[in-house]
Amino acid sequence: MKRNFAALLLSLGVASGTFSGCGQSSLPSKVSAANGKATGTYKDEPAVTFKDLQGKDVTLASLKGKVVLVNFWATWCDPCRIEIPWLIEFQRKYASSGFTLVGVAMDEDGAKVVQPFVQKITFDVNGQQMLMNYPIVIGNDDIADKFGGLIGYPASFLITRDGKIAKKYLGLVSEDDLENQI
């Protein structure tokens, strides 16, 4: 059902030229987006606990001290697949500098669909075939609501070392824009 709704929104958005993503997302208060870029005031990260692919708890609070890019995505989302090679490269390039990416998979079937995808699907990263190299967790509507609610993917939140949301990106944005903010 969500996939069909997101596809409908995507087709309407593409037809009107308003966004590039699997749906469009609402924004939390005091954070606004324009032309695929997000700007706004800093807001505390939500207190959320994700489950990783092995069922273990992962909290955002446990990542304080790092710059974190939380990326909501789905295996069936084409714009998400475009972003993944960039995200792999960011993780490879900046992990040693106190950066991490957290991929929040929003597939309705959860880990049973996401785990094989993460283990088998490779992406072209600068001419090299690579698997996703960053932590993948399973999301749900309750978690998405804590970020202000999401209708589509990808949606990314850049979180500062002290746990503040600095930017929110809706839909597919440019690789350079993401890297400049990181």
Number of C-alpha atoms within 10 A of each C-alpha: 7 12 16 9 14 19 17 14 19 23 16 14 17 15 10 9 10 13 21 21 27 31 27 21 18 14 17 15 10 10 17 17 15 10 12 17 17 20 14 14 12 15 16 12 19 18 12 15 17 18 16 19 18 9 11 10 12 17 13 17 14 10 18 16 13 18 22 23 25 20 24 24 27 26 14 12 19 15 18 21 16 15 18 21 23 20 24 19 18 21 21 14 11 15 15 9 10 13 21 22 24 21 24 25 26 24 20 17 10 16 22 11 14 20 17 10 14 17 10 11 11 15 18 14 15 10 7 10 11 16 18 20 17 18 14 24 25 25 23 14 13 10 19 18 12 14 20 14 15 21 18 27 28 31 25 25 22 23 26 21 15 14 23 19 23 19 24 25 25 31 26 22 21 12 14 10 13 18 13 7 10 16
